[in-house]
Amino acid sequence: MTETTNARARTLDAGDPLARYRDRFDVPEGVIYLDGNSLGCLPKATPARLEQVVREEWGRDLIRSWNSAGWVDMPAAIGARIAPLIGAQPHEVIACDSTSVNLFKLISAALAMQAGKHGAQRKVVLSEPGNFPTDLYMIEGLERQGLAMRRLAGRDALAESLDDDVALLLLTHAHYKTGELFDMGALTRAAHDAGALVLWDLSHSGGALPIDLNACDADFAVGCGYKYLNGGPGAPAYAFVAERHLGKARQPLTGWFGHAAPFAFDDDYAPAAGVEQMLCGTPPILGLAALEVGVDLVAEIGVARLYEKSQALSEFFRQCLHERGVKLDLVSPTDPAQRGSQLSFRHEEAYAICQALIARGVIGDFRDPDILRFGFAPAYLRFEDMAEAARHVAEVLESGEWQREEFRERAAVT
Ligand SMILES: Cc1ncc(COP(=O)(O)O)c(C=O)c1O
C-alpha cells in the first residue's frame, strides 16, 4: 500500500507546475517543514539582498540611501506589491509595524469614524471567542481606555449580534487554530447592513489563498509578513484602508512618518492624505528589504496556484494518514474549500507528539491546549514530503516514542 502511495507522490511531484520553486528557498536538508504558516522559509535571494542593503545602501551610501535607494518609499512600495495578492489597489496598502500595532491603529480609526457618524454610543467591537489572542487583547486595551466595548459571539451568533451598538466587526479570515474560513463577502455585507465597519485579519490567508478585499467591499485589513509572505522573523506587517476611507480614517499614533510632510518639521500634526497616515515612526529598512523579496516571490508564483496546490497537498496528506491507519481527530474543515492552507488535529498529547515529530525533522507546531497544527506552504513542499510526514506521524504514534520525558518539556515558544 505504501509502495503505491510513494509512487503516487512521485507522479504528483512530476506533474507539479510549482515544483521548480522549491529551489528558490533554502529548505534545510532532512527537514519537512510544515510550519510555513507560522514562519515562512528563507528565500534564497534574501541573504544577498540584505547583504546589499547592509554593505552598499547602509555601509557605503549611508543616509543618502533614504533618497537614492528609495528607503523612504519602501512601506508604500511594498504595500503596493502586496495589494494585488489581497484584492486591493496599490495605494490602499502599506507595509509597517506589527499586525498587533496595525490592529490598534485601525480599530481606533474605525471607532473614531463611527463616533463622528453615530455619536459616542456605537463603541462595540464584535469578534469571536477564540480569535487570535492579540486581536482580542487589542480590543481589550482600547476598552480599558474607555474607547471600545468588546463583544464576543460564536460563529453562528455573529450575524444576530450585529446590532445598533456595533461599530466594528473584527475577524480573522482563516482561523489560526483550525484554518476554518469565514465567508468574507457575506459577513462584510451583514456588518454594513447593520451600520458597522469591518476589519479583516488576513494573517493566515494573505499570500496563501485568493482574497478580494475590494470585491467584498471590506473597510480595513491587516496581515502578517512573516508567515506566507516569507518576510522573516518579525517582518513588518501590512495594513489596508479602502480607498473611500483614505483621508477619513485617522489612526491615533500620530508619529512623524504619518504626517503629510514629515520633513517640514512642523510643530503641529497634519495627517498624510493617503495610506501613509498609517505610518508612525521610521520604517525598519532591513526588515522591509527582506519582506520585499518574499512578497515578490509569492507574486511571481501566484496565489491562486499556491492555494490549489496547498489544497492538493493537504488532501494527499490526509489520504496518506488514512492509508497508514492513523486516527487523529481533525478539527479543520474536511472540505478544502472551507479552510486555509493548514490541517489541525486534536490530541491530548499534542505537545509531546509535536516534539517527537520535530526530533524526526517533521516541523509542525502545537497550539495550546491540544492542537497539533500542520501548515502546507506549497512553494517549497513536495507530495513526497506528505507521504514521508504521514509515515513519521504513524510511527511516532505507533511506537509511543512521544512518551519520552524530553518531549514533555515545554519551551517558551511552542
Ligand atoms: C491571526 C493573527 N493575527 C495576529 C498575529 C500577530 O501578529 P504580530 O506578531 O505581527 O503582532 C498572529 C500571529 O501569529 C496571527 O496568527
The ligand as a MOL file (V3000), in Angstrom:
LIG
                    3D

  0  0  0     0  0            999 V3000
M  V30 BEGIN CTAB
M  V30 COUNTS 16 16 0 0 0
M  V30 BEGIN ATOM
M  V30 1 C -4.3250 35.8560 13.1750 0
M  V30 2 C -3.1180 36.5260 13.7360 0
M  V30 3 N -3.1540 37.8440 13.9900 0
M  V30 4 C -2.0830 38.4850 14.5080 0
M  V30 5 C -0.9330 37.8070 14.8080 0
M  V30 6 C 0.2070 38.5190 15.4850 0
M  V30 7 O 0.8630 39.3510 14.6560 0
M  V30 8 P 2.1080 40.2230 15.1490 0
M  V30 9 O 3.0290 39.3050 15.8670 0
M  V30 10 O 2.6760 40.7490 13.8610 0
M  V30 11 O 1.6010 41.3040 16.0070 0
M  V30 12 C -0.8350 36.4450 14.5290 0
M  V30 13 C 0.4030 35.7170 14.8240 0
M  V30 14 O 0.5320 34.5380 14.6960 0
M  V30 15 C -1.9610 35.7920 13.9950 0
M  V30 16 O -1.9420 34.4770 13.7600 0
M  V30 END ATOM
M  V30 BEGIN BOND
M  V30 1 1 1 2
M  V30 2 1 2 3
M  V30 3 2 2 15
M  V30 4 2 3 4
M  V30 5 1 4 5
M  V30 6 1 5 6
M  V30 7 2 5 12
M  V30 8 1 6 7
M  V30 9 1 7 8
M  V30 10 2 8 9
M  V30 11 1 8 10
M  V30 12 1 8 11
M  V30 13 1 12 13
M  V30 14 1 12 15
M  V30 15 2 13 14
M  V30 16 1 15 16
M  V30 END BOND
M  V30 END CTAB
M  END
